[in-house]
């Protein structure tokens, strides 16, 4: 680790409850806020059991319940409080919030195909522009790094945010790191002048035999 760097573990939340057509998820600040499913709770237990021995010195979650539910076993095991960094919340999906995004992608809606081809969320009506997403994710990570110089931090967050953070760190295409699995661990080392990608989509704890 470079002196003063922050070792940031970006943990995607566990699987959330399925979307039922016409039954929108409740919203928090406009964002769909489903709880974890039974599978997601099992994934949370596994990732937290692994992280309990990782020397984490702070735990962050977003203002969406699936991240706090995923992080809760770790907080209990290591005796740390959950801190909220709302700017690590998921990409805002505009008119496709509340679970509609899942339906549109599953059905191959033309806008979802265009989104994937152009690697832009904001082709969805009302969705978050790329520059705004990049700015809030960068700001959040810089705040965590400033507050935790020389420490290891676990941030329980969302797939779109993990993809954005690693794209910024690597200078890759916008969606190159999209697709981190539920309860996976990705890793950034954050220094004063650069971000270093040390890992992406580590799911070894999920593959292990229970």
C-alpha positions as CSV (number, residue, x, y, z in Angstrom):
1,X,0.0,0.0,0.0
2,X,1.4,3.5,-0.8
3,X,1.8,5.6,2.3
4,X,-1.5,7.3,3.3
5,X,-3.6,5.4,0.7
6,X,-7.1,4.2,1.4
7,X,-7.8,0.5,0.7
8,X,-11.4,0.7,-0.5
9,X,-13.5,-2.5,-0.8
10,X,-16.5,-1.9,-2.9
11,X,-19.1,-4.6,-2.0
12,X,-22.2,-5.0,-4.1
13,X,-25.4,-5.6,-2.1
14,X,-26.9,-9.1,-2.0
15,X,-29.8,-10.0,-4.4
16,X,-32.9,-8.0,-3.8
17,X,-36.5,-9.1,-4.1
18,X,-37.8,-9.8,-7.6
19,X,-39.9,-7.2,-9.4
20,X,-43.5,-8.2,-10.1
21,X,-45.0,-6.5,-13.1
22,X,-47.2,-3.5,-12.0
23,X,-46.0,-3.7,-8.4
24,X,-43.5,-1.0,-8.1
25,X,-40.8,-1.0,-5.3
26,X,-41.1,1.8,-2.7
27,X,-39.0,4.8,-3.6
28,X,-36.4,6.6,-1.5
29,X,-35.4,10.0,-3.0
30,X,-36.8,8.7,-6.3
31,X,-34.8,5.4,-6.2
32,X,-36.3,2.0,-6.1
33,X,-35.7,0.5,-2.6
34,X,-36.5,-3.2,-2.5
35,X,-35.2,-5.3,0.5
36,X,-33.0,-8.3,0.2
37,X,-34.4,-11.6,-0.9
38,X,-33.8,-14.8,1.0
39,X,-30.9,-15.5,-1.4
40,X,-29.5,-12.0,-0.8
41,X,-29.5,-12.6,2.9
42,X,-27.5,-15.7,2.5
43,X,-25.1,-13.9,0.2
44,X,-24.8,-11.1,2.8
45,X,-23.8,-13.7,5.5
46,X,-21.1,-15.1,3.3
47,X,-19.5,-11.9,2.2
48,X,-19.6,-10.5,5.7
49,X,-18.0,-13.7,7.1
50,X,-15.2,-13.2,4.7
51,X,-14.7,-9.5,5.4
52,X,-14.8,-10.0,9.2
53,X,-11.2,-11.1,9.1
54,X,-10.1,-8.5,6.5
55,X,-9.2,-5.7,9.0
56,X,-12.0,-3.3,7.9
57,X,-11.8,-0.1,10.0
58,X,-15.0,1.6,8.7
59,X,-18.2,0.4,7.0
60,X,-20.3,2.6,4.7
61,X,-23.7,2.0,3.1
62,X,-26.0,4.0,1.0
63,X,-29.5,5.4,1.8
64,X,-31.1,2.3,0.1
65,X,-32.0,-0.6,2.5
66,X,-30.4,-3.4,0.5
67,X,-26.9,-2.1,1.2
68,X,-27.5,-1.7,5.0
69,X,-29.1,-5.2,5.1
70,X,-26.1,-6.7,3.4
71,X,-23.6,-4.9,5.6
72,X,-25.4,-5.6,8.9
73,X,-23.7,-9.0,9.7
74,X,-20.3,-7.4,9.3
75,X,-21.1,-4.5,11.5
76,X,-22.3,-6.9,14.2
77,X,-19.3,-9.2,13.9
78,X,-16.6,-6.4,14.1
79,X,-18.4,-4.0,16.3
80,X,-18.6,-1.0,13.9
81,X,-21.5,1.3,13.1
82,X,-22.8,1.7,9.6
83,X,-22.1,5.1,8.2
84,X,-24.2,6.5,5.3
85,X,-22.7,7.9,2.1
86,X,-25.7,8.7,0.1
87,X,-23.8,9.6,-3.0
88,X,-22.8,6.0,-3.5
89,X,-26.4,5.2,-4.2
90,X,-27.3,3.4,-7.4
91,X,-27.6,5.2,-10.8
92,X,-30.9,7.1,-11.0
93,X,-33.0,5.5,-13.8
94,X,-35.6,8.2,-14.3
95,X,-38.9,6.8,-15.7
96,X,-37.6,3.2,-15.3
97,X,-37.2,3.4,-11.5
98,X,-39.1,1.2,-9.1
99,X,-38.2,-2.0,-10.8
100,X,-39.3,-1.1,-14.3
101,X,-35.7,-1.2,-15.5
102,X,-35.5,-4.9,-14.8
103,X,-38.6,-5.6,-16.9
104,X,-37.4,-3.5,-19.8
105,X,-34.0,-5.1,-19.9
106,X,-35.4,-8.6,-19.6
107,X,-37.8,-7.9,-22.5
108,X,-35.1,-6.4,-24.7
109,X,-36.7,-3.0,-25.0
110,X,-35.1,-0.9,-27.8
111,X,-34.0,1.8,-25.3
112,X,-32.3,-0.8,-23.2
113,X,-30.4,-2.1,-26.2
114,X,-29.4,1.4,-27.1
115,X,-28.3,2.0,-23.5
116,X,-26.0,-1.0,-23.7
117,X,-24.7,-0.1,-27.2
118,X,-23.9,3.5,-26.3
119,X,-22.9,2.8,-22.7
120,X,-25.0,5.6,-21.4
121,X,-27.7,5.4,-18.7
122,X,-29.3,8.7,-19.8
123,X,-30.8,7.3,-22.9
124,X,-33.5,6.2,-20.5
125,X,-36.0,9.1,-20.2
126,X,-35.1,11.2,-17.1
127,X,-32.2,9.1,-16.1
128,X,-29.0,10.4,-14.6
129,X,-26.6,12.1,-17.0
130,X,-23.1,10.6,-17.2
131,X,-21.3,13.7,-16.0
132,X,-23.5,13.9,-12.9
133,X,-23.0,10.3,-12.0
134,X,-19.2,10.6,-12.5
135,X,-19.1,13.7,-10.3
136,X,-21.0,12.3,-7.4
137,X,-19.2,9.0,-7.4
138,X,-15.8,10.7,-7.5
139,X,-16.8,13.1,-4.7
140,X,-18.0,10.3,-2.5
141,X,-14.9,8.2,-2.9
142,X,-12.7,11.3,-2.3
143,X,-14.5,12.0,0.9
144,X,-14.0,8.4,2.1
145,X,-10.4,8.5,1.2
146,X,-9.8,11.9,3.0
147,X,-11.5,10.5,6.1
148,X,-9.7,7.2,6.2
149,X,-6.1,7.8,5.1
150,X,-4.0,4.6,5.7
151,X,-7.1,2.5,6.5
152,X,-9.2,-0.3,4.9
153,X,-12.8,0.6,4.3
154,X,-15.8,-1.5,3.2
155,X,-18.4,0.4,1.1
156,X,-21.6,-1.5,0.5
157,X,-22.9,-0.1,-2.8
158,X,-24.5,-0.9,-6.1
159,X,-23.5,-2.4,-9.5
160,X,-23.7,0.8,-11.5
161,X,-21.6,2.7,-9.0
162,X,-18.9,0.0,-8.9
163,X,-18.8,0.1,-12.7
164,X,-18.4,3.9,-12.7
165,X,-15.7,3.9,-10.0
166,X,-13.6,1.3,-11.7
167,X,-14.1,2.9,-15.1
168,X,-12.8,6.2,-13.7
169,X,-9.8,4.5,-12.1
170,X,-8.8,2.6,-15.2
171,X,-9.8,5.1,-17.9
172,X,-11.9,2.4,-19.5
173,X,-15.1,2.5,-21.5
174,X,-18.1,3.6,-19.3
175,X,-19.6,0.1,-19.0
176,X,-16.4,-2.0,-19.1
177,X,-16.8,-2.9,-15.4
178,X,-20.6,-3.1,-15.4
179,X,-21.8,-6.5,-14.1
180,X,-20.4,-7.0,-10.7
181,X,-22.3,-9.8,-9.2
182,X,-24.4,-9.6,-6.0
183,X,-22.3,-9.7,-2.9
184,X,-19.1,-9.5,-4.9
185,X,-16.0,-7.6,-3.7
186,X,-14.1,-5.1,-5.9
187,X,-11.1,-3.2,-4.7
188,X,-9.6,0.2,-5.2
189,X,-6.5,1.7,-3.7
190,X,-7.1,5.5,-3.5
191,X,-4.1,7.8,-3.2
192,X,-3.8,11.6,-3.4
193,X,-3.1,11.6,-7.1
194,X,-4.6,8.3,-8.5
195,X,-7.0,5.4,-8.1
196,X,-5.6,1.9,-8.6
197,X,-7.8,-1.1,-9.5
198,X,-6.7,-4.1,-7.4
199,X,-9.7,-6.4,-7.9
200,X,-13.1,-6.8,-9.6
201,X,-16.0,-9.0,-9.0
202,X,-14.4,-11.4,-6.5
203,X,-17.0,-14.0,-5.5
204,X,-14.8,-16.7,-4.1
205,X,-16.9,-16.6,-0.8
206,X,-20.0,-17.4,-2.8
207,X,-18.5,-20.3,-4.6
208,X,-17.3,-22.0,-1.5
209,X,-19.3,-25.0,-0.2
210,X,-21.5,-23.9,2.8
